[in-house]
Each structure stands twice: as C-alpha cells, then as structure tokens.
C-alpha cells in the first residue's frame, strides 16, 4: 500500500509558498461554561489547504513550519484569516472570546506583538475578546522576555492562557507568577483525571490556578463521564467533541443559535 500523498514533508520553500498563496484556513472549536453549558468562547484551529496533499491538520504542517523558521509567518496568516472571519461573518455578534495559539519564540518578539495589535485595531476586534494561548513547543529560555510580553499584552487588554498543561509540561512553575488569565488542561490529563498521579497533578494545578485567579479550561472532553469528572474538579470551561467538533464560521453561528434556543426552551437562559 502506498503511503498518503502528504506523508512526504514539503521543504521550507513549499511551506513558504503555501503561506504566500493564502492556503491557511481557520476552523473554530466552541468552548462552553461548565456550570450551565453556555457558549463562552472558541479556539482558532489552523488548517492548510494544500494544492496536491489536500486539507492538512495542524500536526501535519505546524511543527515543520516552526522548524523552518516560519512560526511568525504562520501566526500572522492565521490571525489575518481569523480577524477576517470575525469581521466578515456573524462571529462578531455572538459575544464569544477567540483564542489564538502563539508559540513562545514569536510571543517574545516586540515586532510580532506590535503587528498583532495593529492588525487587531485595523480589524476592529476588541482586545478583550482575544485570548492568546502560549503554546509550549519550546522550553522557556527567556523568562524576562516572556514576562515583558505578558505584561504588555495584558496592558493592551488581551487575555493570556497557558496551553497544554499536563504532567509532562516543561518549566510550568515559573509561569505561575505571570499575569495570565487562564490555563488549559492537556487532553491526556483530562482523560486520566481520576487516575493516580494525574489526579494528584490536577489537584496541584487547580490549587495554583485558584490562588492566581485564573480560569481553568479542560480540552478534549468527549463523553459525559469525563464531563462529570471535570465538574467534580471545579473546572470552569470545557472544550471538546462532546461540546462540538471544529466548525466553519457559519457553522459556529448556527451552532450558537441552536445552543441558545435550547437554553431558552429549557428555561435556563
């Protein structure tokens, strides 16, 4: 059997061409409040529409682009797409926050944050509706740089979340003192939340988060048993296939309408 066409990784020039040709697409995975399942946010998830390999998932192109030095260019392409969707579709009318992933080596660049703020102002997206999720694809090499970046983004009004928090996360303790607003639990931790060391780690994380005043969001919730475990832990918000699969902008608008109609029917609106 021949491997999938996209199993052979393109070189850096091909990745760069994909960015220049605006092949980046965005889908959005909804996030709901745990207490009553009210829609509260959505995470921007990148896809790459490759001319010969088809629609690629993030793990098929994001690490390779970052290794090729295209992390910032990818971030800007995703932001342009997401801000365009916000402006051109009904997303801006839903009252949801929009979470965007940003790797550490891009976050600490002054010019990258300046570009982000200029793009936000031009698009009209309120800073308070944007949550920057720090992805942990690199170890924390410059805590002062991260501290300055976090402070600046918070001063501008952005939310700031630590992504993929789990027992295997490197260097998470220095982050506790920074002005984050939320943390997201890794899906592997969520699925193992009631098991031994994972349960102990989750208890430690929740204690630290509560002391810092952070929201805690669980990713990867796919069934009611996991939902119940997150409720028992006091998790604030939930994201995962049980809530919704990633959707197009129009799909988010339709999903949101169904959710709000269901709440009205049940009398919980």
Backbone bond lengths (Angstrom), bond angles and torsions (degrees), N, CA, C in turn:
res aa  C-N    CA-C-N  psi(-1)  N-CA   C-N-CA  omega(-1)  CA-C   N-CA-C  phi
1 X - - - 1.472 - - 1.527 109.56 -
2 X 1.321 116.55 132.89 1.456 120.64 178.66 1.523 109.87 -75.96
3 X 1.359 118.21 142.30 1.465 119.87 176.67 1.512 110.66 -68.40
4 X 1.347 117.51 160.86 1.468 120.20 177.18 1.517 110.70 -55.75
5 X 1.313 116.11 148.79 1.461 120.40 -178.21 1.511 111.75 -55.04
6 X 1.359 117.21 -38.00 1.456 119.73 -175.65 1.523 113.42 -83.29
7 X 1.372 118.27 8.99 1.460 120.22 178.59 1.521 111.71 -71.14
8 X 1.343 117.34 -23.85 1.459 121.20 178.37 1.516 108.28 -89.34
9 X 1.338 118.05 113.62 1.460 119.11 -173.80 1.518 112.40 -69.57
10 X 1.326 118.08 135.06 1.460 120.55 175.32 1.524 110.37 -66.82
11 X 1.319 117.57 160.46 1.459 119.43 176.17 1.520 109.51 -82.74
12 X 1.335 115.32 177.57 1.462 119.88 -175.65 1.520 111.72 -59.79
13 X 1.337 116.83 -36.36 1.462 119.87 -178.90 1.525 110.94 -63.18
14 X 1.341 116.28 -37.72 1.457 119.01 179.90 1.524 111.28 -69.98
15 X 1.351 116.61 -39.02 1.466 119.34 176.03 1.525 110.02 -62.10
16 X 1.337 115.67 -43.09 1.467 119.39 -178.84 1.524 110.17 -63.01
17 X 1.335 116.44 -40.45 1.460 120.18 179.29 1.526 110.68 -63.01
18 X 1.323 116.92 -38.55 1.463 120.43 179.22 1.524 110.64 -61.02
19 X 1.337 116.40 -39.83 1.461 120.06 178.14 1.528 110.94 -67.99
20 X 1.336 115.98 -42.90 1.460 120.16 -178.01 1.528 111.37 -66.28
21 X 1.331 116.73 -28.64 1.459 121.06 -179.51 1.529 112.94 -91.18
22 X 1.327 115.93 12.30 1.474 122.12 176.74 1.523 112.39 55.89
23 X 1.337 115.98 47.33 1.460 121.09 179.71 1.527 112.86 -85.32
24 X 1.328 117.09 -5.20 1.464 120.46 -179.60 1.524 110.28 -76.52
25 X 1.330 114.89 131.31 1.459 121.36 174.65 1.528 108.28 -119.24
26 X 1.307 116.90 162.17 1.465 121.18 178.68 1.519 109.88 -126.69
27 X 1.317 115.19 135.37 1.459 121.56 168.07 1.526 106.89 -120.60
28 X 1.318 116.41 165.71 1.452 120.59 -169.36 1.526 109.92 -132.90
29 X 1.339 115.99 124.93 1.464 118.86 177.68 1.527 109.30 -103.59
30 X 1.338 116.45 120.08 1.465 120.11 -176.69 1.534 113.26 -66.00
31 X 1.318 114.48 154.80 1.466 124.06 177.01 1.527 106.89 -128.45
32 X 1.337 116.84 136.73 1.460 120.36 -178.41 1.528 111.02 -124.04
33 X 1.317 115.32 156.77 1.459 121.48 174.87 1.524 108.79 -73.42
34 X 1.310 116.64 134.39 1.461 120.71 -174.71 1.525 112.05 -66.32
35 X 1.303 117.23 -37.56 1.465 120.44 -172.38 1.519 113.44 -64.62
36 X 1.349 117.54 -34.33 1.467 119.35 -175.57 1.528 113.66 -142.32
37 X 1.334 117.65 8.27 1.466 123.97 177.72 1.525 112.59 63.24
38 X 1.306 117.65 24.03 1.463 120.95 174.68 1.531 109.88 -70.40
39 X 1.343 119.33 133.00 1.462 120.73 174.76 1.527 111.26 -61.88
40 X 1.328 116.38 130.14 1.466 120.04 -178.97 1.524 112.99 -128.05
41 X 1.331 118.15 -20.11 1.454 118.56 -176.33 1.512 112.02 -165.22
42 X 1.319 114.49 -177.49 1.458 122.14 176.41 1.518 108.07 -155.27
43 X 1.323 115.69 145.98 1.462 120.45 175.94 1.519 109.47 -103.45
44 X 1.327 115.55 134.15 1.458 121.72 176.36 1.528 108.61 -79.36
45 X 1.318 116.45 124.17 1.461 122.20 179.17 1.522 108.71 -119.76
46 X 1.325 116.04 126.19 1.462 120.79 -175.59 1.524 111.38 -81.96
47 X 1.311 115.31 144.90 1.455 123.70 169.94 1.526 107.36 -131.75
48 X 1.330 116.30 152.84 1.458 120.14 178.25 1.521 108.80 -120.47
49 X 1.314 115.47 119.06 1.458 121.43 -179.85 1.524 108.72 -89.80
50 X 1.345 115.47 88.90 1.460 121.06 -174.98 1.526 110.02 -81.64
51 X 1.340 117.99 138.01 1.464 120.20 -174.74 1.529 114.34 -63.80
52 X 1.331 118.01 -26.33 1.472 119.68 -179.47 1.520 113.47 -118.47
53 X 1.323 117.66 -24.24 1.463 121.10 -176.20 1.526 113.21 -97.05
54 X 1.311 116.70 -5.01 1.455 119.61 179.35 1.517 112.44 84.31
55 X 1.329 115.81 -161.91 1.462 121.45 -177.55 1.520 109.17 -82.67
56 X 1.329 117.02 118.26 1.453 122.44 -175.75 1.522 111.25 -99.37
57 X 1.332 115.29 140.18 1.458 122.45 174.76 1.538 109.14 -79.40
58 X 1.345 118.05 161.56 1.467 120.48 -176.20 1.522 114.80 -54.07
59 X 1.342 117.77 -41.51 1.462 118.14 -176.59 1.522 112.46 -69.89
60 X 1.342 117.12 -7.90 1.455 120.96 177.90 1.522 112.49 -92.27
61 X 1.331 117.59 -9.06 1.472 117.79 179.65 1.525 114.78 -143.76
62 X 1.337 119.56 -27.98 1.462 119.95 -175.69 1.522 112.43 -63.53
63 X 1.352 120.69 -51.55 1.475 118.71 179.50 1.528 112.69 -59.15
64 X 1.325 116.59 -39.30 1.464 119.71 -179.53 1.521 111.10 -66.26
65 X 1.321 117.20 -39.62 1.464 120.02 177.93 1.522 111.20 -65.18
66 X 1.338 116.32 -40.78 1.460 119.27 178.68 1.524 110.78 -64.51
67 X 1.346 116.82 -41.32 1.471 119.73 177.52 1.518 111.80 -63.75
68 X 1.328 116.24 -29.73 1.464 120.79 179.84 1.523 112.56 -83.65
69 X 1.321 116.59 4.87 1.458 119.94 179.30 1.518 114.29 79.47
70 X 1.330 116.38 20.49 1.455 121.03 -176.37 1.528 112.53 -107.54
71 X 1.335 116.40 17.29 1.461 119.73 -178.39 1.519 112.91 -58.28
72 X 1.332 116.81 -44.10 1.457 119.05 -179.25 1.528 111.11 -68.87
73 X 1.330 116.78 -42.25 1.465 119.91 179.44 1.523 110.95 -61.77
74 X 1.330 116.90 -38.62 1.461 120.74 177.91 1.525 110.15 -65.35
75 X 1.333 116.88 -46.22 1.457 120.86 178.99 1.528 110.72 -56.66
76 X 1.333 116.52 -44.73 1.462 119.73 -179.05 1.530 111.13 -65.71
77 X 1.330 116.94 -37.36 1.466 119.88 178.44 1.524 111.00 -64.77
78 X 1.330 116.74 -41.30 1.462 120.67 179.16 1.523 110.16 -66.20
79 X 1.323 116.78 -43.20 1.455 120.79 179.57 1.529 111.14 -61.87
80 X 1.331 116.90 -44.71 1.470 119.29 178.90 1.522 110.67 -59.52
81 X 1.324 116.23 -42.83 1.462 119.90 179.77 1.534 110.87 -65.31
82 X 1.339 117.19 -46.81 1.464 120.81 -177.23 1.527 111.48 -66.24
83 X 1.319 116.97 -43.59 1.463 119.75 179.15 1.529 110.69 -65.89
84 X 1.341 117.16 -35.76 1.450 120.20 176.08 1.520 111.10 -64.49
85 X 1.347 116.49 -43.45 1.469 120.04 177.45 1.522 111.12 -61.30
86 X 1.331 116.41 -41.91 1.467 120.73 179.65 1.522 110.35 -58.96
87 X 1.309 115.82 -42.82 1.464 121.07 -175.25 1.522 111.90 -77.08
88 X 1.350 117.33 -36.55 1.466 121.22 -169.11 1.530 114.27 -96.51
89 X 1.313 118.48 -11.63 1.463 121.67 -179.22 1.530 109.04 -118.57
90 X 1.325 116.06 -168.06 1.459 119.70 -179.59 1.511 114.75 -86.78
91 X 1.337 118.51 8.10 1.469 120.35 -177.03 1.519 112.37 -60.06
92 X 1.322 116.93 -35.98 1.465 120.36 -176.15 1.524 112.85 -66.76
93 X 1.340 117.38 -15.85 1.463 121.10 -176.49 1.524 113.61 -93.93
94 X 1.341 117.76 -0.99 1.461 120.58 -171.38 1.526 113.78 -92.51
95 X 1.326 117.82 -13.74 1.460 120.48 -178.99 1.520 114.29 75.19
96 X 1.338 117.88 16.56 1.460 121.54 -177.67 1.522 111.47 -90.99
97 X 1.321 115.91 150.49 1.451 119.71 168.85 1.527 108.85 -79.67
98 X 1.334 115.71 158.31 1.460 121.34 -179.61 1.530 108.27 -125.82
99 X 1.325 116.40 112.60 1.457 121.50 -178.36 1.525 110.16 -93.03
100 X 1.326 116.11 133.20 1.463 122.07 -178.18 1.518 108.81 -127.76
101 X 1.331 117.12 132.56 1.455 121.56 179.63 1.524 111.08 -78.32
102 X 1.331 115.67 139.92 1.464 121.49 179.06 1.520 109.11 -141.90
103 X 1.349 118.02 116.71 1.466 119.32 179.43 1.523 111.04 -67.91
104 X 1.321 114.57 152.70 1.456 121.17 -174.54 1.522 112.76 -57.25
105 X 1.346 117.55 -42.34 1.459 118.80 -175.46 1.518 112.46 -67.30
106 X 1.338 117.82 -21.11 1.463 121.49 174.45 1.522 110.29 -86.86
107 X 1.316 116.68 -40.49 1.463 121.24 -178.87 1.521 112.21 -55.46
108 X 1.330 117.94 -38.15 1.463 120.73 -175.05 1.527 112.99 -80.19
109 X 1.327 119.02 -4.56 1.459 121.89 178.86 1.528 110.13 -81.62
110 X 1.334 117.07 120.07 1.462 120.61 179.13 1.522 111.18 -56.73
111 X 1.338 116.64 -42.62 1.462 119.72 -175.90 1.533 111.67 -68.68
112 X 1.339 117.29 -29.53 1.465 119.91 177.93 1.528 110.51 -68.97
113 X 1.327 116.42 -42.04 1.469 119.03 179.06 1.523 111.02 -69.15
114 X 1.336 117.00 -36.75 1.463 120.48 176.98 1.522 110.55 -63.00
115 X 1.342 115.97 -41.45 1.475 120.06 177.22 1.521 110.45 -62.26
116 X 1.320 116.93 -44.42 1.460 121.54 179.89 1.519 110.91 -58.10
117 X 1.307 117.29 -47.25 1.462 120.59 -177.67 1.521 111.19 -65.45
118 X 1.340 116.91 -39.12 1.468 119.91 177.66 1.529 110.79 -64.99
119 X 1.342 116.64 -42.10 1.460 120.40 178.92 1.528 111.01 -64.70
120 X 1.319 115.93 -38.64 1.468 119.75 178.94 1.525 110.97 -64.00
121 X 1.319 115.98 -46.68 1.461 119.44 -179.23 1.532 111.18 -61.87
122 X 1.326 115.67 -41.52 1.464 119.96 -179.13 1.526 111.51 -64.43
123 X 1.321 116.63 -36.79 1.464 121.02 -176.93 1.520 112.84 -82.81
124 X 1.322 117.38 -19.65 1.452 120.85 179.73 1.513 114.84 82.91
125 X 1.331 118.01 13.01 1.463 120.37 176.51 1.525 108.86 -76.95
126 X 1.333 119.75 125.65 1.469 120.42 178.50 1.523 111.44 -63.02
127 X 1.328 117.18 136.07 1.458 120.24 179.69 1.518 111.53 -58.00
128 X 1.320 116.71 -34.95 1.453 120.95 -178.75 1.515 113.94 -67.89
129 X 1.331 117.04 -12.07 1.464 120.81 177.78 1.525 112.13 -95.25
130 X 1.321 117.91 -0.38 1.462 121.47 -177.96 1.523 109.40 -109.19
131 X 1.323 116.13 130.57 1.460 122.40 173.92 1.529 107.78 -116.56
132 X 1.313 116.19 118.29 1.454 121.09 176.69 1.523 108.16 -87.02
133 X 1.336 116.41 120.46 1.456 121.20 179.39 1.529 109.37 -98.90
134 X 1.311 115.75 117.23 1.458 121.12 178.40 1.517 109.28 -75.00
135 X 1.326 116.62 111.79 1.457 120.36 177.77 1.512 109.46 -86.59
136 X 1.329 115.49 145.74 1.449 121.50 -170.29 1.530 111.03 -104.08
137 X 1.361 115.33 50.04 1.454 119.62 179.39 1.520 112.04 -81.48
138 X 1.346 116.77 -14.16 1.465 119.95 173.86 1.519 109.11 -131.35
139 X 1.361 116.87 151.60 1.461 118.91 175.09 1.528 110.81 -67.58
140 X 1.324 116.28 159.09 1.462 120.24 -179.31 1.528 108.58 -78.08
141 X 1.324 115.59 102.57 1.462 120.51 -177.19 1.523 111.29 -94.06
142 X 1.324 117.26 -24.33 1.459 120.30 -176.59 1.522 110.02 -135.87
143 X 1.324 116.09 87.50 1.456 120.20 180.00 1.531 111.81 -63.52
144 X 1.361 120.47 -39.74 1.467 118.96 176.55 1.524 112.48 -59.58
145 X 1.337 117.38 -40.08 1.459 120.20 178.75 1.514 111.42 -64.46
146 X 1.327 116.96 -41.47 1.460 121.25 177.95 1.523 110.28 -65.40
147 X 1.330 116.95 -40.96 1.465 121.11 179.39 1.519 110.75 -60.40
148 X 1.344 116.73 -46.77 1.470 120.55 179.90 1.527 110.81 -62.10
149 X 1.330 116.08 -42.08 1.464 120.08 -179.48 1.522 110.49 -64.03
150 X 1.320 116.82 -44.88 1.466 121.10 -178.89 1.521 110.78 -62.24
151 X 1.314 116.40 -44.54 1.464 120.33 -179.93 1.527 110.88 -61.91
152 X 1.334 116.91 -44.35 1.461 120.57 -178.78 1.529 111.27 -63.33
153 X 1.328 116.84 -46.86 1.464 119.57 -179.91 1.524 111.82 -61.74
154 X 1.321 116.72 -39.57 1.462 119.62 178.89 1.527 110.68 -67.88
155 X 1.336 117.67 -36.62 1.459 120.51 177.90 1.518 110.99 -64.54
156 X 1.327 117.09 -32.46 1.460 121.43 177.50 1.523 112.32 -76.87
157 X 1.336 117.04 -13.39 1.452 120.51 176.73 1.511 116.00 105.83
158 X 1.333 118.43 1.85 1.458 121.40 179.43 1.533 110.91 -73.92
159 X 1.327 116.42 149.12 1.448 120.66 164.77 1.523 108.62 -79.35
160 X 1.322 116.30 159.27 1.459 120.45 -176.12 1.524 108.56 -144.43
161 X 1.332 116.48 120.85 1.461 120.94 -175.85 1.524 111.56 -122.68
162 X 1.325 116.01 146.33 1.461 122.34 170.03 1.518 106.99 -88.80
163 X 1.318 117.38 123.65 1.462 120.95 -176.32 1.524 110.93 -96.88
164 X 1.344 115.37 157.66 1.475 122.74 171.03 1.525 113.35 57.29
165 X 1.315 117.33 44.67 1.467 120.70 178.61 1.533 109.33 -76.00
166 X 1.313 115.86 123.53 1.462 121.78 179.42 1.513 109.95 -162.55
167 X 1.329 118.22 173.09 1.468 121.47 -176.86 1.522 114.15 -57.89
168 X 1.347 117.55 -26.81 1.459 120.56 -178.07 1.514 113.44 -90.16
169 X 1.324 117.31 -0.78 1.459 120.02 -178.74 1.517 110.42 -66.83
170 X 1.316 115.94 133.81 1.458 121.16 178.75 1.534 110.04 -83.80
171 X 1.324 116.12 145.24 1.467 122.38 164.81 1.523 114.46 56.40
172 X 1.336 118.67 33.66 1.459 117.68 -177.18 1.525 113.33 -78.81
173 X 1.325 117.64 -24.32 1.466 119.31 -175.76 1.530 113.54 -62.05
174 X 1.364 120.41 -40.10 1.466 118.68 178.81 1.524 113.77 -63.24
175 X 1.344 117.13 -17.95 1.455 120.08 -178.06 1.519 113.09 -76.06
176 X 1.330 116.27 -20.05 1.460 120.21 -172.58 1.525 111.73 -60.87
177 X 1.317 118.53 -32.12 1.454 120.81 -177.97 1.511 114.72 -86.12
178 X 1.337 118.56 -0.37 1.457 121.31 -177.47 1.536 110.48 -90.14
179 X 1.344 117.17 160.84 1.477 120.29 -173.41 1.520 114.23 -79.58
180 X 1.326 117.41 53.79 1.452 121.04 173.39 1.530 109.47 -74.79
181 X 1.324 114.88 162.30 1.458 120.39 177.88 1.518 112.57 -114.58
182 X 1.333 117.11 -15.23 1.464 120.29 -176.62 1.519 110.11 -158.35
183 X 1.316 115.99 162.50 1.460 121.13 167.97 1.514 108.39 -136.28
184 X 1.330 115.46 150.06 1.462 121.49 -178.69 1.518 108.75 -115.74
185 X 1.315 115.21 127.79 1.455 120.97 -179.73 1.523 110.37 -79.96
186 X 1.322 115.64 131.58 1.453 121.86 177.40 1.528 110.75 -58.44
187 X 1.326 116.56 143.76 1.474 120.21 -176.01 1.523 112.15 -62.00
188 X 1.337 118.11 -31.79 1.466 119.68 178.14 1.526 110.64 -65.82
189 X 1.333 116.47 -39.38 1.460 120.54 176.64 1.522 110.53 -65.76
190 X 1.319 116.92 -42.12 1.465 121.01 -179.95 1.527 110.75 -60.21
191 X 1.323 116.31 -43.57 1.463 119.88 -177.82 1.525 112.52 -68.85
192 X 1.343 116.61 -26.07 1.467 120.72 -178.49 1.518 111.69 -106.35
193 X 1.331 116.88 20.78 1.460 121.56 -168.96 1.515 114.76 -59.63
194 X 1.318 118.52 -24.47 1.468 120.82 -176.99 1.527 112.18 -100.53
195 X 1.319 117.10 6.80 1.461 120.94 -174.61 1.523 111.86 -104.66
196 X 1.301 118.05 121.91 1.449 126.68 167.48 1.508 117.69 29.04
197 X 1.349 116.16 -111.74 1.455 121.40 -174.25 1.519 112.10 -63.80
198 X 1.336 117.60 -33.48 1.459 120.33 178.00 1.526 110.55 -64.11
199 X 1.325 116.94 -41.83 1.463 120.78 178.22 1.519 110.86 -63.74
200 X 1.334 116.79 -40.78 1.464 120.54 178.75 1.525 110.72 -64.34
201 X 1.341 115.69 -43.56 1.463 119.41 179.39 1.525 110.81 -63.02
202 X 1.330 116.48 -42.66 1.457 120.45 -179.56 1.526 110.95 -62.30
203 X 1.323 117.16 -39.15 1.460 120.53 177.04 1.523 110.88 -61.50
204 X 1.341 116.90 -42.43 1.466 121.19 177.81 1.532 111.18 -62.87
205 X 1.329 115.50 -43.58 1.460 120.31 -179.73 1.524 110.75 -63.03
206 X 1.330 116.99 -44.94 1.453 120.36 -179.29 1.515 111.46 -63.27
207 X 1.316 117.00 -38.76 1.467 120.75 177.77 1.518 110.95 -62.00
208 X 1.352 116.41 -46.12 1.458 120.79 179.49 1.522 111.60 -65.17
209 X 1.335 116.36 -40.51 1.467 120.34 -179.23 1.524 111.28 -65.00
210 X 1.320 116.44 -43.85 1.461 119.59 179.78 1.528 111.24 -64.34
211 X 1.333 115.83 -38.54 1.462 119.29 178.95 1.523 111.56 -64.86
212 X 1.346 116.07 -29.78 1.465 120.89 -178.74 1.521 112.70 -92.23
213 X 1.345 117.58 -7.03 1.449 120.74 -178.92 1.516 114.33 75.65
214 X 1.342 117.17 25.71 1.456 121.60 -177.93 1.516 111.80 -89.84
215 X 1.326 116.16 147.61 1.456 121.66 165.39 1.527 108.76 -72.05
216 X 1.319 116.55 148.78 1.459 121.08 175.79 1.528 108.08 -120.67
217 X 1.334 115.24 125.73 1.461 122.08 -176.66 1.520 108.57 -117.94
218 X 1.308 117.12 131.29 1.466 122.07 178.44 1.518 109.22 -100.40
219 X 1.330 116.13 125.07 1.464 121.83 175.42 1.528 110.33 -95.30
220 X 1.316 115.75 158.42 1.459 120.10 171.18 1.518 115.42 75.17
221 X 1.331 117.85 24.60 1.475 120.30 178.05 1.531 108.10 -80.95
222 X 1.327 116.03 117.48 1.461 120.42 -172.57 1.526 114.07 -119.88
223 X 1.338 117.89 -7.41 1.469 118.87 -178.81 1.528 109.44 -149.21
224 X 1.316 115.36 166.26 1.462 120.57 -175.55 1.532 112.04 -67.99
225 X 1.334 117.56 -30.30 1.462 119.54 178.63 1.527 110.69 -64.21
226 X 1.340 116.22 -41.78 1.467 119.57 177.64 1.520 110.15 -67.68
227 X 1.333 116.45 -39.54 1.476 119.67 175.83 1.528 109.84 -56.61
228 X 1.311 117.40 -47.12 1.465 120.98 -178.78 1.520 111.22 -61.30
229 X 1.339 116.64 -38.16 1.466 120.15 178.22 1.526 110.77 -64.66
230 X 1.326 117.02 -37.54 1.461 120.81 178.79 1.533 111.03 -69.82
231 X 1.328 116.26 -38.05 1.467 119.74 175.36 1.524 110.08 -60.50
232 X 1.331 116.31 -43.84 1.457 121.28 -179.10 1.523 111.67 -62.35
233 X 1.327 116.77 -31.10 1.469 121.59 -179.99 1.527 112.29 -83.62
234 X 1.326 117.91 -8.99 1.458 120.64 -179.51 1.513 114.21 80.98
235 X 1.354 116.69 24.91 1.460 120.51 178.34 1.525 110.03 -64.33
236 X 1.337 117.11 140.19 1.461 121.35 -174.56 1.522 113.56 -81.89
237 X 1.330 116.76 -43.05 1.459 120.37 -174.43 1.531 109.65 -137.21
238 X 1.342 115.36 155.51 1.461 120.23 -175.41 1.522 110.26 -133.67
239 X 1.331 113.94 140.61 1.458 123.07 178.58 1.525 107.65 -135.48
240 X 1.315 117.18 141.87 1.459 119.40 178.62 1.514 110.98 154.05
241 X 1.323 116.15 176.85 1.454 121.12 -174.77 1.526 112.95 -62.99
242 X 1.350 118.05 -25.65 1.462 119.19 176.65 1.526 110.46 -64.63
243 X 1.327 116.52 -32.79 1.468 121.45 177.10 1.525 109.85 -79.67
244 X 1.334 115.55 -54.96 1.460 120.77 178.98 1.525 109.61 -175.29
245 X 1.305 115.78 147.76 1.456 121.27 167.09 1.532 108.46 -73.46
246 X 1.336 118.59 161.13 1.473 119.74 174.49 1.520 111.16 -56.82
247 X 1.326 115.53 141.51 1.462 121.55 -172.22 1.526 111.02 -129.34
248 X 1.323 115.01 157.41 1.461 120.55 169.40 1.532 108.49 -69.59
249 X 1.351 118.06 166.55 1.472 118.41 176.21 1.525 113.11 -54.57
250 X 1.324 116.88 -45.22 1.472 119.30 178.43 1.524 110.85 -64.49
251 X 1.340 116.16 -34.49 1.458 119.91 177.75 1.517 112.05 -64.71
252 X 1.338 116.74 -37.94 1.462 120.52 177.47 1.529 110.35 -64.20
253 X 1.319 116.22 -43.54 1.467 120.11 179.96 1.528 110.52 -60.39
254 X 1.340 116.78 -44.69 1.463 120.65 179.81 1.526 111.03 -67.23
255 X 1.335 117.01 -42.28 1.469 120.82 177.98 1.527 110.51 -60.71
256 X 1.323 116.64 -45.20 1.462 121.42 -179.10 1.531 110.20 -60.38
257 X 1.327 116.89 -42.09 1.466 120.51 179.55 1.527 110.79 -62.28
258 X 1.336 116.53 -41.55 1.479 119.49 178.81 1.519 110.77 -64.80
259 X 1.332 117.05 -42.08 1.457 120.50 -179.43 1.525 111.37 -62.47
260 X 1.317 116.08 -45.21 1.455 119.78 -178.20 1.532 111.14 -69.02
261 X 1.334 116.89 -34.94 1.472 119.69 176.87 1.511 110.73 -66.03
262 X 1.328 115.97 -40.01 1.477 120.24 179.16 1.515 110.51 -65.06
263 X 1.319 117.33 -39.74 1.472 120.95 178.38 1.527 110.15 -64.20
264 X 1.338 116.42 -41.07 1.462 119.86 -179.41 1.534 110.04 -65.05
265 X 1.333 115.90 -41.36 1.461 120.64 -179.69 1.537 111.47 -64.17
266 X 1.330 115.12 -38.15 1.472 119.88 -178.12 1.519 112.44 -80.89
267 X 1.360 115.73 -8.62 1.460 119.55 179.99 1.501 114.19 80.38
268 X 1.344 117.65 15.71 1.461 120.29 -178.62 1.524 112.16 -101.00
269 X 1.331 118.23 3.07 1.456 120.54 -179.44 1.516 111.24 -72.70
